[in-house]
Amino acid sequence: MTNSQKYAAVPEKIIYLILIVSIISLAVSSFTLYELKKTTKPVQGIAIDQFLAKLTDHTELADYKGIPPSNIVRVENTNLANLQAQINGLDTSFIGSYIVQYTDRLFIYNLESDKIMANIPLETQPPMPNDLFTKLLQHPELKGTEQSTPRGGLLDEESLQALKQQLPDVYKDAQAGDYLFRYPDRLVIYNYQQDKIINAVSLQQ
């Protein structure tokens, strides 16, 4: 049995994966607020890696370990009004918390109380090609991931530039229009048009 036949034999899994990963951010194009475009110090008195470690220790963020967020912004009196125009339900009780933007959702996190105050899925992108995962799973870099459900989706210029600033070695060859998928043990950057793995990076467990 060839690889293509093997993966074609599990279309329900592929369809499920496509449905899951199609819940991807338009935030990178529609939620790129003036405030979120600013380079801000995300935390006070704690290093960024410690901040992200505390954040991803929460059960709902377990799948984001090893993935740098596209942006982090602290909710302040000065930016609250602009943020309220983009996020429903944001009020003065969120001042001092941090909006952490990933490709498929936003988390609002209060560092002082170590509490996730909001978990906001973002709007969907256009559907992915039906054969995306059939093609992707044929690459040797994806061996062992057949039963895994990845997070991620299409990279646009805004998110890609933010990621390149944080991890230039990982994203140096990536381009807007590539797909970024996070599996339990690896990050994969994939160009569908060229059917090419741009990079595959092992995640520390």
HULINJO-V994073 format. One record per helix or strand of 2 or more residues. SS is the DSSP state (2 for helix, 1 for strand). FROM is the first residue (numbers start at 1). TO is the last residue. If there is no record, write none. Layout:
BEGIN
ss=SS from=FROM to=TO
ss=SS from=FROM to=TO
END
This chain:
BEGIN
ss=2 from=3 to=8
ss=2 from=11 to=21
ss=2 from=27 to=30
ss=2 from=34 to=37
ss=2 from=48 to=56
ss=2 from=59 to=64
ss=1 from=71 to=74
ss=2 from=80 to=84
ss=2 from=92 to=94
ss=1 from=98 to=101
ss=1 from=105 to=110
ss=1 from=115 to=121
ss=2 from=132 to=136
ss=2 from=140 to=142
ss=1 from=151 to=154
ss=2 from=157 to=166
ss=2 from=168 to=171
ss=1 from=179 to=183
ss=1 from=186 to=191
ss=1 from=196 to=202
END
